[in-house]
Amino acid sequence: MLFVEDDKLLFEHIYRIALQAILISLDELKEKYIKNFVLPVYDNSKIVIQNTVEDYFIIGWNSPTTGIPIQTPMIYIENKN
């Protein structure tokens, strides 16, 4: 989702194709990473997601180009459809 600006449309499609549940990770991008990345990227980690059962952070990864550590929220969503 780094390159996705319209997260609402993305989640509409995810809910449409998910049968029972969704497990998704959203990288929490720091401002320095966003400014130093070659292409436009978006921090979608602050969005509110309906039907979230669990939401917790894990150690994500370190950017190989900038060295910036990225935390990753893991989100479990029950599909009510």
Secondary structure per residue as TSV (DSSP state, phi and psi in degrees):
chain	resnum	aa	ss	phi	psi
A	1	M	-	360.0	7.2
A	2	L	T	-56.6	-35.6
A	3	F	T	-101.5	8.1
A	4	V	-	-96.8	117.3
A	5	E	S	-88.2	-38.6
A	6	D	-	-96.1	82.5
A	7	D	H	-69.5	-25.5
A	8	K	H	-62.4	-46.7
A	9	L	H	-63.4	-40.1
A	10	L	H	-60.0	-46.6
A	11	F	H	-68.7	-29.7
A	12	E	H	-59.8	-42.3
A	13	H	H	-70.7	-39.2
A	14	I	H	-62.0	-47.9
A	15	Y	H	-62.0	-34.5
A	16	R	H	-65.5	-38.1
A	17	I	H	-96.4	-14.8
A	18	A	-	-75.4	135.3
A	19	L	S	-84.0	-50.6
A	20	Q	S	-124.9	-44.4
A	21	A	E	-151.7	166.5
A	22	I	E	-131.7	132.9
A	23	L	E	-119.0	119.8
A	24	I	E	-136.6	148.0
A	25	S	E	-118.1	137.2
A	26	L	-	-122.1	114.3
A	27	D	-	-67.0	130.6
A	28	E	B	-88.8	101.8
A	29	L	-	-87.0	135.1
A	30	K	-	-84.6	153.3
A	31	E	H	-56.0	-38.5
A	32	K	H	-62.0	-39.7
A	33	Y	H	-66.1	-44.8
A	34	I	H	-60.1	-42.3
A	35	K	H	-71.0	-31.3
A	36	N	H	-94.7	-3.1
A	37	F	S	-78.9	147.2
A	38	V	S	-65.7	-40.2
A	39	L	S	-105.9	160.9
A	40	P	-	-65.2	128.0
A	41	V	-	-127.8	160.8
A	42	Y	-	-129.9	141.8
A	43	D	-	-92.5	97.9
A	44	N	-	-94.8	10.5
A	45	S	T	-73.8	-11.7
A	46	K	T	-97.2	2.4
A	47	I	-	-71.0	152.7
A	48	V	-	-94.0	126.4
A	49	I	-	-115.8	125.0
A	50	Q	T	-71.1	152.3
A	51	N	T	66.1	19.5
A	52	T	E	-67.7	127.2
A	53	V	E	-93.6	-45.4
A	54	E	E	-135.3	148.5
A	55	D	E	-150.2	110.9
A	56	Y	E	-146.4	157.7
A	57	F	E	-93.1	143.8
A	58	I	E	-124.6	162.7
A	59	I	E	-70.8	118.9
A	60	G	E	-83.1	-92.4
A	61	W	E	-159.2	165.8
A	62	N	E	-106.0	133.1
A	63	S	-	-63.9	125.1
A	64	P	T	-69.3	-22.6
A	65	T	T	-92.5	-34.3
A	66	T	T	-109.1	-17.4
A	67	G	-	76.8	5.7
A	68	I	-	-78.5	128.3
A	69	P	E	-74.5	138.5
A	70	I	E	-118.0	121.7
A	71	Q	E	-86.2	151.5
A	72	T	E	-128.6	110.4
A	73	P	E	-72.1	130.6
A	74	M	E	-100.2	130.0
A	75	I	E	-127.2	128.2
A	76	Y	E	-107.8	125.5
A	77	I	E	-125.0	129.5
A	78	E	E	-86.7	132.3
A	79	N	-	-85.8	116.1
A	80	K	-	-85.8	-4.5
A	81	N	-	-74.5	360.0
